[in-house]
């Protein structure tokens, strides 16, 4: 796809696949990004979002993951989910910034240790639009334990139409498994939370993943379906946690 540059600002695409890629590329940016246009395009592409939307994403390109991982992103499968959630951005933020994610999501992690690599107070007070972190986490999948390192953070954006919250997470290197033949080499995740109406969030969740569960890879539609189900389960738990902060 060819982009037309005007006044140094790259126009946002108008299709969901292109928008998820655009979001990955610009997370954390503040200059030369027309966030209002991008968010409006997300809403238009998803409207009316009455049912959960799932599908595949086109591949990330190597220049999109430079500095994130040494792996070839072309081997990853991309998936997207979009849905409505009962929550507000104000209630969501403390859930996403909590250190005890293993307590909040007990069915996901067996161990979780997050360290902030920028000032949390600056983000929660509104002084900074971004917060970054590093995570060491362990979990079980199909009875096999893995350990991973995750890097990521949040970016809050204010526009004339309201506020948005974005999250980006990636694995800088492969996870380790307690089983031979199991691999998880790459993982890139991007999320967008919009609140087009008070009390209802539109959540767009994209990921690109390269994983082999003893012969079952992301190319297997059953593995992809299970992954999308896990993303939906995460949202369900998040919506419940939001109620504690409303």
C-alpha positions as CSV (number, residue, x, y, z in Angstrom):
1,X,0.0,0.0,0.0
2,X,1.3,3.4,-0.9
3,X,1.0,6.2,1.6
4,X,0.5,9.9,0.7
5,X,2.3,12.2,3.0
6,X,0.8,15.6,3.7
7,X,2.4,18.2,6.0
8,X,4.5,15.4,7.5
9,X,1.5,13.5,8.8
10,X,0.9,10.0,7.6
11,X,-2.8,9.5,7.0
12,X,-4.3,6.6,8.8
13,X,-5.7,3.7,6.8
14,X,-9.4,3.0,6.8
15,X,-9.4,-0.9,6.9
16,X,-9.1,-2.9,10.1
17,X,-6.0,-4.8,9.1
18,X,-4.2,-1.6,8.0
19,X,-5.3,0.2,11.2
20,X,-4.0,-2.5,13.5
21,X,-0.6,-2.3,11.7
22,X,-0.7,1.5,11.9
23,X,-1.4,1.3,15.7
24,X,1.6,-1.1,16.2
25,X,3.8,1.3,14.3
26,X,2.8,4.5,16.1
27,X,2.2,3.3,19.7
28,X,4.2,5.7,21.9
29,X,4.4,8.4,19.2
30,X,3.1,11.9,19.8
31,X,4.4,13.8,16.9
32,X,3.1,13.7,13.3
33,X,0.3,11.2,14.1
34,X,-3.3,12.1,13.5
35,X,-4.8,10.1,16.3
36,X,-8.3,11.5,15.9
37,X,-8.4,10.4,12.3
38,X,-7.1,7.0,13.2
39,X,-9.6,6.4,16.0
40,X,-12.5,7.7,13.9
41,X,-11.4,5.2,11.2
42,X,-11.4,2.4,13.8
43,X,-14.9,3.2,14.8
44,X,-16.1,3.4,11.2
45,X,-14.4,0.1,10.3
46,X,-16.0,-1.7,13.3
47,X,-19.4,-0.1,13.4
48,X,-21.7,-1.3,14.8
49,X,-19.6,-4.0,16.6
50,X,-22.7,-5.7,18.0
51,X,-21.0,-9.1,17.9
52,X,-17.4,-10.1,18.7
53,X,-15.3,-9.8,15.6
54,X,-12.4,-12.2,15.0
55,X,-10.1,-12.8,12.0
56,X,-6.6,-13.0,10.7
57,X,-4.1,-10.2,10.3
58,X,-1.6,-9.8,7.5
59,X,2.1,-10.4,8.4
60,X,4.2,-7.9,10.2
61,X,7.2,-6.8,8.1
62,X,10.8,-7.1,9.3
63,X,11.2,-3.3,9.6
64,X,8.1,-3.2,11.9
65,X,9.9,-5.4,14.5
66,X,13.4,-4.0,14.2
67,X,14.5,-3.4,17.8
68,X,11.8,-5.6,19.2
69,X,13.1,-9.1,18.3
70,X,15.7,-10.7,16.1
71,X,13.2,-13.2,14.8
72,X,11.5,-13.2,11.3
73,X,8.0,-11.8,11.9
74,X,6.9,-13.4,8.7
75,X,6.6,-16.8,10.4
76,X,4.1,-15.5,12.9
77,X,0.3,-15.8,12.4
78,X,-1.6,-12.6,13.0
79,X,-5.0,-12.6,14.7
80,X,-7.4,-9.9,15.7
81,X,-10.4,-9.6,18.0
82,X,-12.7,-6.6,18.5
83,X,-15.5,-6.4,20.9
84,X,-17.5,-4.2,23.3
85,X,-16.7,-4.3,27.0
86,X,-18.6,-2.8,29.9
87,X,-16.0,-0.6,31.5
88,X,-14.6,3.0,31.4
89,X,-11.1,4.1,30.6
90,X,-10.8,5.6,34.1
91,X,-11.6,2.2,35.6
92,X,-9.5,0.3,33.1
93,X,-6.2,2.2,33.8
94,X,-5.6,0.9,37.4
95,X,-6.3,-2.7,36.2
96,X,-3.7,-2.4,33.5
97,X,-1.1,-0.7,35.7
98,X,-1.5,-3.1,38.7
99,X,1.7,-5.0,39.6
100,X,-0.1,-8.1,40.8
101,X,-1.4,-9.3,37.4
102,X,-1.1,-12.9,38.6
103,X,-3.6,-12.1,41.4
104,X,-6.0,-10.3,39.0
105,X,-5.8,-13.1,36.4
106,X,-5.1,-16.2,38.5
107,X,-6.1,-18.6,35.7
108,X,-3.4,-17.0,33.4
109,X,-0.1,-16.9,35.4
110,X,1.6,-19.1,37.9
111,X,4.2,-16.4,38.6
112,X,4.4,-12.8,37.5
113,X,6.9,-10.0,38.3
114,X,6.6,-6.6,36.7
115,X,9.1,-3.8,37.1
116,X,8.4,-0.3,35.7
117,X,11.1,1.2,33.5
118,X,9.5,4.6,33.6
119,X,7.8,6.6,36.3
120,X,4.3,5.2,37.2
121,X,3.4,8.3,39.2
122,X,4.0,10.5,36.1
123,X,1.6,8.3,34.1
124,X,-1.2,8.1,36.7
125,X,-1.0,11.8,37.5
126,X,-1.3,12.6,33.8
127,X,2.1,14.3,33.6
128,X,3.3,11.6,31.2
129,X,1.3,10.0,28.4
130,X,3.2,6.8,28.5
131,X,4.4,4.1,30.9
132,X,6.8,1.2,30.2
133,X,7.6,-2.0,32.0
134,X,9.5,-5.3,31.9
135,X,7.9,-8.6,33.0
136,X,9.1,-12.0,34.0
137,X,6.2,-14.5,33.9
138,X,5.5,-18.2,34.1
139,X,2.3,-20.1,33.2
140,X,1.1,-23.5,32.2
141,X,-0.3,-24.4,28.8
142,X,-1.7,-27.9,28.2
143,X,0.0,-29.0,31.4
144,X,3.5,-27.8,30.3
145,X,5.2,-24.9,32.1
146,X,6.8,-22.0,30.2
147,X,8.7,-18.9,31.3
148,X,8.8,-15.7,29.3
149,X,10.2,-12.1,29.3
150,X,7.8,-9.4,28.2
151,X,8.4,-5.8,27.4
152,X,5.6,-3.3,27.0
153,X,3.6,-0.3,28.2
154,X,0.7,2.0,27.8
155,X,0.1,5.1,25.8
156,X,-2.8,7.5,26.7
157,X,-4.0,9.9,23.9
158,X,-6.3,12.8,24.2
159,X,-8.2,14.1,21.2
160,X,-11.0,16.6,20.7
161,X,-13.4,13.6,20.6
162,X,-12.2,12.1,23.8
163,X,-9.5,9.8,25.2
164,X,-8.0,6.5,24.1
165,X,-5.7,4.0,25.8
166,X,-3.3,1.8,23.9
167,X,-1.2,-1.1,25.1
168,X,1.8,-2.8,23.3
169,X,3.6,-5.9,24.5
170,X,6.2,-8.1,22.9
171,X,8.7,-10.9,23.7
172,X,12.3,-9.8,23.1
173,X,13.4,-13.4,23.0
174,X,12.0,-16.9,23.0
175,X,10.1,-18.4,25.9
176,X,11.6,-21.5,27.7
177,X,9.6,-24.7,28.1
178,X,9.7,-27.7,30.5
179,X,9.2,-30.0,27.5
180,X,11.2,-30.9,24.4
181,X,9.8,-29.9,21.0
182,X,7.8,-27.0,22.4
183,X,8.7,-23.5,21.2
184,X,7.4,-19.9,21.5
185,X,9.8,-17.8,19.6
186,X,8.0,-14.5,18.9
187,X,5.0,-12.6,20.2
188,X,3.8,-9.1,19.4
189,X,0.6,-7.7,20.8
190,X,-1.2,-4.4,20.3
191,X,-4.4,-3.2,21.9
192,X,-6.7,-0.2,21.6
193,X,-9.4,0.9,24.0
194,X,-11.9,3.5,22.9
195,X,-15.0,4.8,24.8
196,X,-17.4,6.0,22.1
197,X,-20.2,6.0,24.7
198,X,-19.9,6.4,28.5
199,X,-19.4,3.1,30.2
200,X,-18.8,1.0,27.1
201,X,-15.3,0.4,25.6
202,X,-14.5,-0.8,22.2
203,X,-11.5,-3.1,22.5
204,X,-9.3,-4.0,19.5
205,X,-6.7,-6.7,20.2
206,X,-4.2,-7.7,17.6
207,X,-1.4,-10.2,18.0
208,X,1.3,-12.0,15.9
209,X,2.6,-15.2,17.3
210,X,5.0,-18.0,16.4
211,X,4.4,-21.1,18.6
212,X,4.8,-24.8,18.4
213,X,3.1,-26.9,21.0
214,X,4.7,-30.2,20.3
215,X,3.6,-30.2,16.7
216,X,0.5,-28.0,17.0
217,X,1.4,-24.6,15.6
218,X,-0.4,-21.3,15.1
219,X,-1.2,-22.4,11.5
220,X,-3.6,-24.9,13.1
221,X,-7.0,-23.3,13.2
222,X,-7.8,-25.1,16.4
223,X,-4.8,-23.4,18.1
224,X,-5.8,-20.1,16.6
225,X,-9.4,-20.5,17.8
226,X,-8.2,-21.4,21.3
227,X,-6.0,-18.3,21.3
228,X,-8.9,-16.1,20.3
229,X,-11.0,-17.7,23.1
230,X,-8.3,-16.9,25.6
231,X,-8.3,-13.3,24.4
232,X,-12.1,-13.1,25.0
233,X,-11.7,-14.7,28.4
234,X,-9.2,-12.1,29.3
235,X,-11.7,-9.4,28.4
236,X,-14.4,-11.0,30.5
237,X,-12.1,-11.0,33.5
238,X,-11.0,-7.4,32.9
239,X,-14.7,-6.3,32.7
240,X,-15.3,-7.8,36.1
241,X,-12.2,-6.1,37.5
242,X,-13.4,-2.8,36.1
243,X,-16.4,-2.9,38.4
244,X,-14.0,-2.6,41.4
245,X,-12.9,0.8,40.2
246,X,-16.1,2.4,39.0
